[in-house]
Amino acid sequence: MAKSLTFDEIVKKTMEVVRKFEKVEQRKWGIEGNIIELSKQVGELSSTVMMLEKYYLKERWQDPKYKNASKEEIADELSDILFVIIRIANLYDIDLEKKHLKELELAKKSLENKTHSA
């Protein structure tokens, strides 16, 4: 079984892959390319969830791509989204782990205030 990585290690590994893509593509992606890619990946996630949850008409189930929707495909799309989010955070030099932990603390305090006032 593979050892668990810290979030910082995941970010570093992601950026290593980004640098390899940049060498192959012979260019860096700016914010516009990353936002377009993020939108595309979110669309693919949405489509996969809709297929898995059977939001489409029954006639579409004859198409193999609709039959193959799975939790594994959802996991793949979520991973793709995380990849792009890490790229965007890196473009703006954002410590995503630190910011996310801060947001969790704010949410926790907000929930505590609501439960005390209820």
Stockholm file with secondary structure:
# STOCKHOLM 1.0

chainA/1-118         MAKSLTFDEIVKKTMEVVRKFEKVEQRKWGIEGNIIELSKQVGELSSTVMMLEKYYLKERWQDPKYKNASKEEIADELSDILFVIIRIANLYDIDLEKKHLKELELAKKSLENKTHSA
#=GR chainA/1-118 SS CCCCCCHHHHHHHHHHHHHHHHHHHTSCCCHHHHHHHHHHHHHHHHHHHHHHTTCSCGGGGGSHHHHTCCHHHHHHHHHHHHHHHHHHHHHTTCCHHHHHHHHHHHHHHHHHHHHHHC
#=GC SS_cons         CCCCCCHHHHHHHHHHHHHHHHHHHTSCCCHHHHHHHHHHHHHHHHHHHHHHTTCSCGGGGGSHHHHTCCHHHHHHHHHHHHHHHHHHHHHTTCCHHHHHHHHHHHHHHHHHHHHHHC
//
